[in-house]
Amino acid sequence: MDDSKLKLTFEKYDIELSNDNVFKLNSADNNFKYDFVYHDEEAPKFQCSQHAIKVFVDGQLYKSAIVCAIAGGTTIHSQSAVIADNDIFISCADKVFSLSLPDLTLNWITQVDMATCFGIYKADNGLFTHGEMSVARLDHNGLIVWQTGLRDIIVNIEENREQNEFVMHDTYISLLDFNNNKYQLGFDGKFISEQLSEQQKHWDLIDKKRNQRNEKTWWKFWA
């Protein structure tokens, strides 16, 4: 099992999330027997992301579950899960799993991105997901209220990052894409501002010239 862990609290309960990469679906040889196993349709066929949830009361294990899903791999970190009302919401691969607390029964599973869901946040009485391809807002029933992409993937691989690619504020979200374009996105799914990088401006100019050249070539062909 991976050493990465996330610890949360709910009422009198302590909740611990971790990666369990050695768990095998439908195997009798697993070292730990979870009370519940939840997975998407493809997880039994391929290697998948597997996140364990354990609920403790007074230091004693009360309930346990594991969620498994196929897509871009995810791991447990500070934004892997949030608690709202009586439910915990967990990002796993390209999906969000909602489990009730403290008993860990499944409420729903929703795909929130075409590739990977990096994290989940709560604000404005809603849930927001940072995906590789898009940002989405969900209601507490797992329905996608809106979903939007940027000019490029929402990933920043620079070692000395001046800005994180996804930052929640009181009334909006700051975003940075792979081309270093900066955005402010309102909680209603509408863009407040867009600041293009010099690299993006250069590429846009090249595309514009290429399109103009192709258009002239097209009309010359039919002349």
N, C-alpha and C positions, 0 to 999 in steps of 0.2 A: 504494500500500500504506500502511496506517495505521502511524503511528510507534510505537504501543504494542507493547512486546516483553517477553517473559519468557525469562530465561536459566536453564537448569538444567544439572547435570552428571551423567553416568553413566559410572562407571569412567574410561576415558581419553577419553571423548567429551564434547563440549560441545553442548548442545541449545538451539536458539533457536526460540521460538514467536512468531508475529506474525499480524496480520490481513492478508489479501490480498483486498481488496474489488473489485479490478479483474479478478481471475481469472474466466474464463468456462468453464463446463463444456462439454465436447465442442467446444471451439473450437481451431482450428489457429493462431490469432493471438495467443495468450498470450505475454507477454514472457518468462515463465519456465516451463520444462517440468519438472514434478514427476515423480519416479520413480513415485509412487503417488497416485491420486485416489480418496478414499473419500467416499461420500455416502449420505443416506437416499433413500427412494423419491421424495420430492417435490422434492428439490433441483434436478433438471434442468428443472423446470417454472416455478419461481418464484425471485425474489431470495432469497438465503439467507446465513446466517452462514458465513464461510469463514476457517479458521484454518490457517496454514502451519506445518509442523514441519520444521526442518532440523538434521541431525546432522553435526557437524564433528569431525575428528580431526587434531590438529596444524595447525589453522587451515585445513584443506582440507575442502570439502564431501564428505561420505561418502554420505548418503542424504537424500531429501526426500520429503515427502508433504503433502497438503492434505486437510482434513476439511470437509465441507459439510453443512449441515442446515437444515431449515425449522422455524421457530417464533418465539418472542420472540427478538429479536436479541441476540447476545452479542459481547463484545470480549475481547481478551487483557489480563489483569491478573495480579496475584500469585497468585490462587487459581484460575486457569484450568486448571491441570494439576498433577499430582503423579506422582512415580515411586515404584513399589513393586516389589520383586524385579527382574525383568527387563522390566518393562512401563511404559509411560507412559499415563496416563489423562487425557483432555482433555474439558472441558465445551464443548459447541457447541450453541447453540440450546437445545432441550429434552432433549438427549441427552448421553451420555458415550461417547466412542470409546476403545477400548483398542488400543494398538499395541505390538508387541514391540520391544525395543531390542537392538542398535542398528539393525536392518535396517528397522524401521517397517512390518512386515507387520501386517495387520489381525487382531486377535483376536476382537473383537465390537463391536457397537453396541447400546446399551440406552437406551430412553426412560426418564427418571427424573422427569419433571415434566409436568404438563398444559400448562404455558405456557413457562417458561424455566428453565434451570439456570444459576444465577449463579456457582457455584463448586464445587470438589471438594476434599475433605480426606481425610487418612488418620489413623486412630487405632484402637487396640484390634484390630489385625490386620484391619481392614476399611476400606471407603471410605464416606464420607458426602458427600451432595450437598445444597447449599443451593439449593432451587428457589423460584420465586415462590409456588407453591401448597403445597409440601410439603417435608419433609425425608425423605431416604431413606438406607438403608444397603444397600450392595452388597457381594457377595463378589468375589473377584478373577476369577471367571468371568463376571461381568456379571449375576448373578442378584440380584434385589431381595430382601433378607432381611426388611425391613420398610419401611413408608412411612407417614407421618402428616402431617396438616395441622394448622393452628392455627385460631383463631377468625377470622382475616383473613389477607391475603397477608403473606408474610415480607419486607416492604419497609419501609424507614424513609427518608422523603424530607425529614426535618427537616435544616436546614442546620447547626444547632449540636447535633449528636447527642451525648447523654450515653452512649449505649450502641449498639454495632453490633447489627444484627439477627441476626447469626450469629457466635458465638464458641465455638471449641473449647477445652475444658478437659481436665484429665487423665482425668476419669471421666464427664463429661457435657457437654452443649451448652447454652449460654445463648442464648435466642431472644427476639426482640422483633418483634411484628407491627405492621401498619399503624395499629392502634388503640392502640398503646403498651402492650399487654398483655405481661407478661414471663413467660417460662417457663424451666424447667430440664428438659432431656430427657436421660434416661439412654441409654447406648449400646445398651441392649436395646429401645429404642423406647418405653419407658414414661415418663410424665411424673413428675418428682420434685416439682415445685411449679408453681403457676400464680398469678400476681399480676395481678389485673385493674386496669386504669386507671379513674380516676373517670369518664371518658367512657364506657367500656364498662359500668360499673355503672349509669350513667344510662340507657343504651340498653336494658340488660337489664330495668330497672324499667319502662320504657315498654312493652317487648314483653310483660312479665308482665301489666300492666294491660290491654293491648289483648286479650290472649288471654282474660283473665277476663271482659272485656266481651263478647267474641264468644261465649263459652260461655253467658253469661246470656241473650244475644239468641237463641241457638239453642234453649235450653230454653223461653224465652217463646214462640217461634214454634210449638212443638209442644204448648204447654199448652192 
